[in-house]
């Protein structure tokens, strides 16, 4: 029972951070100047990869949770850890993303 609660709380925490990131990107992201090309540096590619992975992995894990019958507790613990790690990664993306706040 505790593993289920931990999974759901970590998922809710992930959602809060992800929605905050989307809000900040939509309303406060810096647009490049007209004569400035889009930056192709490794950090921006890593940020976008983290965002794309973080969009799919926790949502797929929550959807397939009901299909796991035998090792439900281990599944919950593994994806609680994954959700926490993705949340930490998203917090770093928020800190590194170029925003005009």
C-alpha positions in Angstrom: 0.0 0.0 0.0 2.8 2.4 0.8 4.4 1.8 -2.6 1.2 2.7 -4.3 0.9 5.9 -2.4 4.5 6.8 -3.0 4.1 6.1 -6.7 1.0 8.3 -7.0 2.6 11.2 -4.9 5.7 11.1 -7.0 3.6 11.2 -10.1 1.7 14.2 -8.8 4.9 16.0 -7.9 6.2 15.2 -11.4 3.0 16.6 -13.0 3.4 19.9 -10.9 7.0 20.4 -12.1 6.2 19.4 -15.7 3.2 21.8 -15.9 5.3 24.5 -14.4 8.0 23.9 -17.0 5.4 24.1 -19.8 3.9 27.3 -18.4 7.4 28.9 -18.1 8.3 27.9 -21.7 5.0 29.1 -23.1 4.9 32.5 -21.5 8.5 33.4 -20.5 10.9 31.8 -23.0 13.3 34.0 -24.9 12.8 34.1 -28.6 16.0 34.3 -30.7 16.7 37.5 -32.5 15.8 37.6 -36.2 19.4 37.6 -37.3 20.5 35.0 -34.7 20.3 31.3 -35.7 18.9 28.8 -33.4 21.4 27.4 -31.0 22.6 23.9 -31.7 24.6 23.4 -28.6 24.6 20.1 -26.7 22.9 21.6 -23.6 19.8 22.6 -25.5 19.6 19.2 -27.2 19.9 17.5 -23.8 17.2 19.8 -22.4 14.8 18.8 -25.2 15.6 15.1 -24.9 14.9 15.3 -21.1 11.6 17.0 -21.8 10.5 14.5 -24.4 11.5 11.5 -22.3 9.8 13.0 -19.2 6.6 13.5 -21.2 6.3 9.8 -22.1 7.9 7.6 -19.4 5.9 8.5 -16.3 2.6 8.6 -18.2 3.2 5.2 -19.8 4.3 3.7 -16.4 1.0 4.9 -14.8 -1.1 3.5 -17.7 0.5 0.0 -17.5 0.6 -0.2 -13.7 -2.7 -2.2 -13.7 -1.4 -4.8 -16.0 1.4 -5.7 -13.6 0.0 -8.3 -11.2 2.9 -10.3 -9.7 5.5 -7.8 -8.9 3.3 -4.7 -8.3 5.3 -3.5 -5.3 8.7 -3.6 -7.1 7.1 -2.0 -10.1 5.8 0.8 -7.9 9.1 1.3 -6.2 11.0 1.4 -9.5 8.8 3.9 -11.1 8.6 6.0 -7.9 12.4 6.3 -8.2 12.1 7.1 -12.0 9.5 9.8 -11.3 11.7 11.4 -8.6 14.7 11.3 -10.9 12.7 12.8 -13.8 11.4 15.5 -11.5 14.9 16.4 -10.4 16.0 16.5 -14.1 13.1 18.8 -14.9 14.0 21.1 -12.1 17.5 21.4 -13.6 16.0 22.0 -17.0 13.9 24.9 -15.5 17.0 26.4 -14.0 19.0 26.1 -17.2 16.4 27.1 -19.8 16.7 30.7 -21.1 13.7 32.5 -19.6 12.9 36.2 -19.3 11.4 36.4 -15.9 
